[in-house]
Amino acid sequence: MGALSHLLKNRFYIGEIVYRGEAHAGEHEPIVDRSVFEEVQAKLASNNVERQLKLKGSLSLLAGRIYDDRGNCMSPSHTVKDGVRYRYYVSNAIQQKRDSDVGSVPRVRAPEMEKLVINAVGEFCRQKTGTAEQTQGDLLARLLRVVITPTGIRVHIADSASELPAPNSGQDATLGMFGQEPAVVLVPWEPEKFFAVKGIVLDPPETVAALKPENRDTILRAISKARVWLDELVQEQASVAQIAKREGKIERHIRLLLPLAFVSPGLVRAIACGSAPAHLTVTGLAKRVPYFWAGTEDAPLAPEAARPA
């Protein structure tokens, strides 16, 4: 949006030059009507105000009350991707690069966590008093502490107004004013799982789709031609250029398919019987012909050979 915004705000199009932050009349003719330009500026300013108000209104409800399971406070954080703002709570141990002190769950999605916690407090109040709290602020007033664990969320809730800590008292929020233990609600929840896998993970299906008859015949014909070409080259009956001219192909095509002459009898049998992978192609096989025949009597072929070049 930066380049587009600059374009829309460029006063050059209405016949002005901006120098050191001030607009001056230019000697060139304007190409955009001033009234249209001013309407665009007003719209841009309005959108910017709305965006700022929206960001300011998206408060982090659990700020100062959410912790990981090693006692680290989790601070609000966010990222912006494709113009969308994603909010999180991140362990302070990560932000302070204290990797050895990070809890089991270092980061959680803010909207999901806030919804789960508010619902838990609301349900607790309904069961305790028989009536629901009226506002979100009422529910948050009862919330003392949230602890994130790998098996669930521990929500510490003030059982009554007397258990709420005095404002700015510096008192541990998990205890009430008189040291009473707060109510603790365990909310079932599982953290997102991230896997860092090195290399290639192959999970072959139990059954491999059969090669289509038309594809099978095309591959077998290509293998047969490649063997004829190899015999001609070995016996010096023709050159690659002569073979290419006869086949109506370029030399590069002939050189690409020549390795098919070395396909093992076992692979040829697998292709002829239809047990080769369904996505096997001529060029894919030609580029990955096995160097050794041992072990190739029984298909399936290597998955790479089944991919189109």
C-alpha positions as CSV (number, residue, x, y, z in Angstrom):
1,M,0.0,0.0,0.0
2,G,3.0,2.3,0.4
3,A,3.6,2.9,-3.3
4,L,-0.1,3.4,-4.0
5,S,-0.5,5.8,-1.1
6,H,2.4,7.8,-2.3
7,L,0.8,7.9,-5.8
8,L,-2.5,9.1,-4.4
9,K,-0.9,11.8,-2.3
10,N,1.4,13.2,-5.0
11,R,0.5,16.8,-5.5
12,F,2.5,16.9,-8.8
13,Y,-0.7,15.7,-10.5
14,I,-2.6,18.9,-9.5
15,G,0.1,21.2,-10.8
16,E,2.1,21.6,-7.6
17,I,5.7,20.9,-6.5
18,V,6.5,20.0,-2.9
19,Y,9.8,21.3,-1.6
20,R,10.9,20.9,2.1
21,G,7.4,20.0,3.1
22,E,5.7,22.9,1.5
23,A,3.6,22.9,-1.7
24,H,4.3,25.5,-4.4
25,A,2.6,26.2,-7.7
26,G,4.5,24.5,-10.6
27,E,4.9,25.5,-14.2
28,H,3.4,22.3,-15.5
29,E,-0.3,21.7,-16.3
30,P,-2.3,19.7,-13.8
31,I,-3.7,16.3,-15.0
32,V,-6.0,15.7,-12.0
33,D,-8.9,18.0,-11.0
34,R,-8.2,19.6,-7.6
35,S,-11.6,18.7,-6.2
36,V,-11.1,15.1,-7.0
37,F,-7.7,15.1,-5.4
38,E,-9.0,16.7,-2.2
39,E,-11.8,14.2,-2.0
40,V,-9.2,11.4,-2.2
41,Q,-7.1,13.0,0.6
42,A,-10.2,13.3,2.8
43,K,-11.0,9.6,2.2
44,L,-7.4,8.5,3.0
45,A,-7.4,10.6,6.2
46,S,-10.7,9.0,7.2
47,N,-9.5,5.5,6.6
48,N,-6.3,6.2,8.6
49,V,-8.3,7.4,11.6
50,E,-10.7,4.4,11.5
51,R,-7.7,2.1,11.3
52,Q,-6.0,3.7,14.3
53,L,-9.2,3.6,16.3
54,K,-9.6,-0.1,15.5
55,L,-6.1,-0.9,16.6
56,K,-6.5,1.1,19.8
57,G,-9.8,-0.6,20.5
58,S,-8.3,-4.1,20.2
59,L,-7.1,-4.3,23.8
60,S,-5.2,-7.3,25.1
61,L,-7.6,-8.4,27.7
62,L,-5.2,-10.8,29.5
63,A,-2.2,-8.4,29.7
64,G,-0.6,-8.7,33.1
65,R,-2.6,-11.8,34.0
66,I,-1.4,-14.5,31.7
67,Y,1.7,-16.6,32.5
68,D,3.5,-19.7,31.2
69,D,3.9,-22.7,33.4
70,R,7.3,-21.5,34.6
71,G,6.0,-18.3,36.0
72,N,7.0,-16.0,33.1
73,C,4.5,-13.3,32.3
74,M,3.3,-13.5,28.7
75,S,3.2,-10.1,27.0
76,P,1.0,-9.0,24.1
77,S,2.6,-9.2,20.7
78,H,1.4,-9.2,17.1
79,T,2.4,-9.7,13.5
80,V,0.9,-8.2,10.3
81,K,0.6,-10.4,7.2
82,D,-1.2,-9.3,4.0
83,G,-2.7,-6.4,5.9
84,V,-4.2,-8.6,8.6
85,R,-3.1,-8.1,12.3
86,Y,-2.6,-11.3,14.3
87,R,-2.3,-11.0,18.1
88,Y,-0.4,-13.3,20.4
89,Y,0.7,-13.6,24.0
90,V,4.4,-14.4,24.1
91,S,6.5,-15.5,27.1
92,N,8.8,-12.8,28.4
93,A,11.6,-15.3,28.6
94,I,11.6,-15.5,24.8
95,Q,11.6,-11.7,24.4
96,Q,14.5,-11.5,26.9
97,K,16.3,-14.4,25.2
98,R,16.3,-16.5,28.4
99,D,15.7,-19.7,26.4
100,S,16.4,-22.0,29.4
101,D,13.6,-20.3,31.4
102,V,10.8,-20.6,28.7
103,G,7.7,-22.5,29.7
104,S,6.2,-25.5,28.0
105,V,4.0,-23.2,25.8
106,P,5.9,-20.1,24.8
107,R,3.2,-18.5,22.6
108,V,-0.5,-18.6,22.3
109,R,-3.1,-16.9,20.0
110,A,-4.6,-14.0,21.8
111,P,-8.2,-14.1,20.5
112,E,-8.5,-17.8,21.1
113,M,-7.1,-17.6,24.6
114,E,-9.2,-14.5,25.6
115,K,-12.4,-16.3,24.4
116,L,-11.7,-19.5,26.4
117,V,-10.8,-17.6,29.5
118,I,-13.8,-15.2,29.4
119,N,-16.1,-18.1,28.8
120,A,-14.6,-20.0,31.7
121,V,-15.0,-17.1,34.1
122,G,-18.6,-16.5,32.9
123,E,-19.5,-20.2,33.4
124,F,-18.0,-20.1,36.9
125,C,-20.0,-17.1,37.8
126,R,-23.2,-18.6,36.5
127,Q,-22.7,-21.8,38.5
128,K,-21.7,-19.9,41.6
129,T,-24.3,-17.2,41.7
130,G,-27.0,-18.5,39.4
131,T,-26.9,-15.3,37.4
132,A,-24.6,-14.3,34.6
133,E,-22.3,-11.2,34.9
134,Q,-23.6,-8.4,32.7
135,T,-20.4,-7.2,31.0
136,Q,-17.0,-8.3,29.9
137,G,-15.5,-5.9,32.4
138,D,-17.4,-7.6,35.3
139,L,-15.9,-11.0,34.2
140,L,-12.4,-9.6,33.9
141,A,-12.7,-8.0,37.4
142,R,-13.0,-11.5,38.8
143,L,-10.0,-12.9,36.8
144,L,-6.9,-13.1,38.9
145,R,-4.4,-15.2,36.9
146,V,-4.2,-17.4,33.8
147,V,-1.5,-20.1,33.6
148,I,-0.9,-21.9,30.3
149,T,0.2,-25.5,30.5
150,P,0.5,-28.2,27.8
151,T,-2.6,-30.0,29.1
152,G,-4.9,-27.1,29.7
153,I,-5.4,-23.6,31.0
154,R,-5.6,-22.9,34.7
155,V,-7.9,-19.9,35.3
156,H,-7.7,-18.4,38.8
157,I,-10.9,-16.6,39.7
158,A,-11.9,-14.5,42.7
159,D,-14.7,-16.4,44.4
160,S,-16.1,-13.1,45.9
161,A,-15.4,-9.4,45.8
162,S,-13.4,-9.7,49.1
163,E,-10.9,-11.8,47.4
164,L,-10.0,-9.2,44.8
165,P,-6.6,-7.7,45.4
166,A,-6.5,-3.9,46.1
167,P,-5.5,-1.8,43.1
168,N,-1.7,-1.1,43.0
169,S,-1.2,-3.1,46.2
170,G,1.6,-5.2,44.6
171,Q,-0.1,-8.3,46.0
172,D,0.2,-11.6,44.2
173,A,-2.8,-11.8,42.0
174,T,-3.3,-15.5,42.7
175,L,-4.4,-14.6,46.3
176,G,-7.2,-12.4,47.6
177,M,-6.9,-9.5,49.9
178,F,-6.9,-11.7,52.9
179,G,-4.8,-14.5,51.5
180,Q,-7.7,-16.8,50.6
181,E,-7.0,-19.4,47.9
182,P,-8.9,-18.4,44.7
183,A,-11.1,-20.8,42.8
184,V,-9.2,-22.5,40.0
185,V,-10.9,-23.7,36.8
186,L,-9.1,-26.0,34.4
187,V,-10.0,-25.4,30.8
188,P,-9.3,-28.3,28.4
189,W,-7.0,-27.0,25.7
190,E,-4.1,-28.3,23.6
191,P,-1.3,-26.1,22.2
192,E,-0.5,-25.9,18.5
193,K,2.0,-28.5,17.5
194,F,4.9,-27.5,15.3
195,F,7.2,-30.1,13.8
196,A,10.7,-29.3,12.5
197,V,11.5,-32.2,10.2
198,K,14.8,-32.5,8.3
199,G,15.0,-34.3,5.0
200,I,12.0,-35.8,3.1
201,V,9.2,-37.7,4.9
202,L,7.8,-40.4,2.7
203,D,4.5,-42.0,3.7
204,P,3.8,-44.4,0.9
205,P,0.2,-45.4,0.4
206,E,-0.7,-49.1,1.0
207,T,-1.9,-49.4,-2.6
208,V,-0.3,-47.8,-5.6
209,A,-2.6,-46.8,-8.5
210,A,-1.8,-48.8,-11.7
211,L,-0.2,-47.3,-14.7
212,K,-2.7,-46.5,-17.5
213,P,-2.4,-48.8,-20.5
214,E,-1.8,-45.9,-22.9
215,N,1.0,-44.6,-20.7
216,R,2.5,-48.1,-20.3
217,D,2.6,-48.5,-24.1
218,T,4.3,-45.1,-24.6
219,I,7.0,-45.9,-22.0
220,L,7.6,-49.4,-23.5
221,R,7.9,-48.0,-27.0
222,A,10.4,-45.4,-25.8
223,I,12.5,-48.1,-24.1
224,S,12.4,-50.2,-27.3
225,K,13.5,-47.2,-29.5
226,A,16.3,-46.3,-27.0
227,R,17.7,-49.8,-27.3
228,V,17.6,-49.6,-31.1
229,W,19.4,-46.2,-31.0
230,L,22.1,-47.5,-28.7
231,D,22.8,-50.5,-30.9
232,E,23.1,-48.2,-33.9
233,L,25.5,-45.9,-32.1
234,V,27.6,-48.8,-30.7
235,Q,27.9,-50.4,-34.2
236,E,28.5,-47.0,-35.7
237,Q,25.6,-47.4,-38.1
238,A,24.3,-43.9,-37.3
239,S,25.1,-40.8,-35.3
240,V,22.9,-39.0,-32.8
241,A,22.3,-36.3,-35.5
242,Q,21.2,-38.9,-38.0
243,I,18.9,-40.6,-35.6
244,A,17.3,-37.3,-34.6
245,K,16.7,-36.4,-38.2
246,R,15.1,-39.7,-38.9
247,E,12.9,-39.5,-35.9
248,G,12.0,-35.9,-36.6
249,K,13.4,-34.8,-33.2
250,I,16.2,-32.6,-32.0
251,E,19.5,-34.2,-30.8
252,R,18.8,-33.1,-27.2
253,H,15.6,-35.3,-27.2
254,I,17.6,-38.3,-28.4
255,R,20.3,-37.8,-25.8
256,L,17.6,-37.4,-23.1
257,L,15.9,-40.7,-23.9
258,L,19.0,-42.8,-24.6
259,P,19.4,-43.9,-20.9
260,L,16.1,-45.8,-21.3
261,A,18.2,-48.4,-23.1
262,F,19.6,-49.3,-19.7
263,V,16.3,-49.9,-17.9
264,S,16.6,-53.3,-16.1
265,P,14.5,-56.3,-17.2
266,G,12.8,-56.1,-13.8
267,L,11.6,-52.6,-14.3
268,V,10.5,-53.4,-17.8
269,R,8.5,-56.3,-16.5
270,A,6.9,-54.1,-13.8
271,I,5.9,-51.6,-16.5
272,A,4.5,-54.3,-18.8
273,C,2.5,-55.9,-16.0
274,G,1.1,-52.6,-14.9
275,S,2.6,-52.6,-11.4
276,A,4.6,-49.4,-12.0
277,P,3.4,-46.2,-10.4
278,A,0.5,-44.5,-12.2
279,H,2.4,-41.2,-12.6
280,L,5.4,-42.8,-14.2
281,T,6.6,-40.8,-17.3
282,V,9.1,-41.3,-20.1
283,T,11.2,-38.3,-19.3
284,G,10.9,-38.9,-15.5
285,L,12.2,-42.5,-15.9
286,A,14.9,-41.4,-18.4
287,K,16.4,-38.9,-16.0
288,R,16.4,-41.4,-13.1
289,V,17.4,-44.8,-14.5
290,P,18.9,-46.8,-11.7
291,Y,22.6,-47.4,-12.0
292,F,22.4,-50.9,-10.6
293,W,19.9,-53.6,-11.6
294,A,20.1,-55.5,-8.3
295,G,17.0,-54.9,-6.3
296,T,15.0,-53.6,-9.2
297,E,13.3,-56.9,-10.0
298,D,10.4,-56.0,-7.7
299,A,8.7,-52.7,-8.4
300,P,7.6,-50.2,-7.2
301,L,10.0,-47.7,-8.7
302,A,11.5,-44.8,-6.8
303,P,8.9,-42.0,-6.4
304,E,11.1,-39.5,-8.1
305,A,11.0,-41.4,-11.4
306,A,7.2,-41.1,-11.4
307,R,7.3,-37.3,-11.4
308,P,7.1,-35.4,-14.7
309,A,10.4,-33.6,-15.6
